[in-house]
Amino acid sequence: MRIWLNDSLVDASTVALSPDYWPDGFGIFETIKTVNGTPYALNRHMRRALDAGARVGVSIPNEDRVRTAIDALLAEVTHPVGRLRLLFKGDGTFLAVHNSYTEITHNLKLCTYPVPIDIKGVPNKTFPYTSRLDILKEAKSQGCDEAVVINSNHDVCEGAVSNLIFYTNGKWVTPPIVQGVLPGVMRALVVENLPVKVRSVDTNDLSHVQAAIVISSLKIAIAVHSIDGRVMPDLQISEMFAQEIREMAVRTSVG
């Protein structure tokens, strides 16, 4: 498979990457959905990478260089639906990888991850990504599709690799960034364009949630079937709102 390395396309076998295409070392990354060669919300992903790079001291290449790389890679490695990963290493190395992505078609089961995370300012999208992938692996070992991550103040943060929105008392809400929530691109689009309020959600609230949706740049929006084994009583509401989010994502993020 071909990937982008610094200023040209190369064979992936010539680069030191893990089996799932992670490089060694430390850096910032962005994961972007592509449909027929078009990346979703690219401008927002670039801004988030720049912000995160400034916070952790990782230099991000200029936008022209990144867009040139994306255009060349997507023209060479084509997928009807893809996962574009941009990786900016602390040593200045820039990589881009484009893999196929299989859409999830079933409603998701969530389970609470038992180990609270510490709040350390605004989370950044950094690699190694092992800690988050380990949380997801633990959730899947329990028969779930995603986790519900809790912080040390017993507030709900997000999923292992996704943001979460909850329907309670007739309103859609999502936890605030100050609770340890990654400022997700899809989360921002949902808050800006749809009736979703930012509000604290604690562990006690989970037992009263009537519906929930998992959102991310890849999943876009998928209804939640159950949390910790409790089936959501208003599943149809979440399915309808997830469809509305997907339609909004196409309108606002492509181009």
KEDO-624624 format. One record per residue (C-alpha): x, y, z; residue in three letters. Coordinates in steps of 0.05 Angstrom, whole numbers, plus 32768, in hexadecimal, padded with zeros to 4 digits. Example, Ala and Ser with C-alpha at 12.3 -4.5 7.8 and 13.67 -1.06 7.14 Angstrom:
! KEDO-624624
80F67FA6809CAla/81117FEB808FSer/
! end
This chain:
! KEDO-624624
800080008000Met/801780477FF2Arg/801A807C8028Ile/803280C4802BTrp/807580D2804DLeu/808C811A8054Asn/808A8130800BAsp/807B80F37FE1Ser/805580B27FDALeu/807B80747FF1Val/806D802B7FFCAsp/8054801F8043Ala/80847FE4804ASer/80BF80148048Thr/80A7803A8086Val/80A9802280CEAla/805F801B80DDLeu/80357FEE810ASer/80067FBC80E8Pro/7FCE7FEF80EEAsp/7FFA802680D1Tyr/8010804D8110Trp/80578069810FPro/80858066814BAsp/809380A38176Gly/806480DB818CPhe/803881098164Gly/7FF681278151Ile/7FC481048123Phe/7F81810F8102Glu/7F5280DA80E8Thr/7F2580F180AFIle/7EED80CD808BLys/7EF080CD803FThr/7EB780BF800FVal/7EC880B67FC5Asn/7F0A80D97FD1Gly/7EEE81157FF6Thr/7F058120803EPro/7ED181368071Tyr/7EDC81778097Ala/7F25817D8083Leu/7F2B81C68098Asn/7F1381B780DEArg/7F43817D80E5His/7F7D81A980CFMet/7F6B81DE8102Arg/7F6681AB8139Arg/7FAA818E8126Ala/7FC981D38127Leu/7FAB81E2816CAsp/7FC2819F8188Ala/800781A7816AGly/800F81EB818BAla/7FFB81CE81CFArg/802B819281CDVal/806481AF81A4Gly/805B81898163Val/806681B08122Ser/802E81A880EEIle/804181B280A4Pro/802181EB807FAsn/7FDC81DF8062Glu/7FF381DE8019Asp/802381A68028Arg/7FEE817D804CVal/7FB981888016Arg/7FEB81757FE0Thr/7FFA81358005Ala/7FB08125800FIle/7F9F81317FC5Asp/7FD881047FAEAla/7FC980CD7FDFLeu/7F7E80CA7FD2Leu/7F8B80C97F87Ala/7FBB808E7F8FGlu/7F9880667FC6Val/7F4D80677FB8Thr/7F13804D7FE3His/7EC8805B7FDDPro/7EC980688028Val/7F0C80728049Gly/7F3180848089Arg/7F6680B9807CLeu/7F9880C080B5Arg/7FC780FB80B8Leu/800280F280E7Leu/8032812980FDPhe/806C810E8125Lys/809281368158Gly/80D2812F812FAsp/80B2815280F3Gly/809F811480CCThr/805C811A80A7Phe/803580DC8092Leu/7FF180D08073Ala/7FCF808C806CVal/7F8D807C8048His/7F6A803B8059Asn/7F2580218048Ser/7EF0802A807DTyr/7EB37FFD8089Thr/7E758022809FGlu/7E55800A80E0Ile/7E0D7FF880D3Thr/7DF57FE08118His/7DE280088156Asn/7E1A8008818ALeu/7E207FEA81CFLys/7E4780138202Leu/7E6580008244Cys/7E85802C8279Thr/7ED08027827ETyr/7EDF801A82C8Pro/7F20804382CEVal/7F16808F82D3Pro/7F4480BB82AAIle/7F6780F982C6Asp/7F54813D82A9Ile/7F93815F828DLys/7F7B819A8266Gly/7F5F8194821FVal/7F6D814E8204Pro/7F96814A81C5Asn/7F938118818BLys/7FD780FA8196Thr/7FFA80B88189Phe/800E808681A4Pro/7FC3807A81A8Tyr/7FCA803B81D0Thr/7FA58051820FSer/7F66806181E8Arg/7F69802381BDLeu/7F727FFA81FDAsp/7F3280188219Ile/7F0E800581D8Leu/7F2B7FBF81DBLys/7F127FB78223Glu/7ECC7FCD820EAla/7ECB7F9B81D5Lys/7EE27F648203Ser/7EA17F708229Gln/7E777F6B81EAGly/7E717FB681E0Cys/7E817FE281A4Asp/7E9A801F81CAGlu/7EA980368211Ala/7E8F806D823DVal/7ECC808F825CVal/7EC580B082A0Ile/7EF480E482BEAsn/7F0E80E78306Ser/7ED481158319Asn/7EA280DF8304His/7E8D810782C7Asp/7E8080E68284Val/7EB480FB8251Cys/7EAE80D6820FGlu/7EB9809281EFGly/7EFC807181E6Ala/7F02808C819EVal/7EC180B48196Ser/7E9980EC81B4Asn/7E5480DF81D2Leu/7E12810381D4Ile/7DD880F18202Phe/7D8D80FD8200Tyr/7D70810C8244Thr/7D348135825BAsn/7D2181428213Gly/7D6481618200Lys/7DA5814B81DETrp/7DE4815B8206Val/7E2F814D8201Thr/7E6381548238Pro/7E8F81938238Pro/7ED881928223Ile/7EEE81A5826AVal/7ED781608282Gln/7F0F81418259Gly/7EEC813D8216Val/7F14813D81D5Leu/7EFB817881ABPro/7EE1814B8174Gly/7ED48167812FVal/7E9081458128Met/7E7F815B816FArg/7E8C81A4815CAla/7E61819E811DLeu/7E28817F8146Val/7E2A81B5817CVal/7E2D81ED8148Glu/7DF881D58119Asn/7DC681AB8140Leu/7D9F81B08182Pro/7DD5819181AFVal/7DE881B581EELys/7E2B81B08213Val/7E1C819A825AArg/7E3E81718291Ser/7E2A81288294Val/7E3C810082D1Asp/7E3980B582DDThr/7DF680BB8300Asn/7DD980DA82C1Asp/7DE9809C8298Leu/7DB1807482B9Ser/7D7E80A882A2His/7D9680B0825BVal/7D5E80A1822AGln/7D88809E81EBAla/7DD080A881D5Ala/7DFA80AF8196Ile/7E4480A28189Val/7E6380D7815CIle/7EA880DA813BSer/7EC980EE80FASer/7EC580A780E0Leu/7E83808E80FELys/7E6180D280F4Ile/7E2580BE8120Ala/7E0C807A8137Ile/7DD3806D8167Ala/7DE2804A81A9Val/7DBB800A81B8His/7DCF80038201Ser/7DFC801E8238Ile/7E167FEB826BAsp/7DE07FBB8254Gly/7DA67FEC825BArg/7D827FF38219Val/7D73803B8206Met/7D288046820DPro/7D26807B81D5Asp/7D51805681A2Leu/7D2780708167Gln/7D3580B8817BIle/7D7F80AB8179Ser/7D7A80888135Glu/7D5480C38118Met/7D8480F78135Phe/7DC180CF811EAla/7DA680D380D7Gln/7D9D811E80DEGlu/7DE5812480F5Ile/7DFE80FC80B9Arg/7DD88129808AGlu/7DF4816780ADMet/7E3A814B80A8Ala/7E368145805CVal/7E1A818C8056Arg/7E4E81AD8082Thr/7E8E8186807DSer/7E9A81728035Val/7EC281A3800BGly/
! end
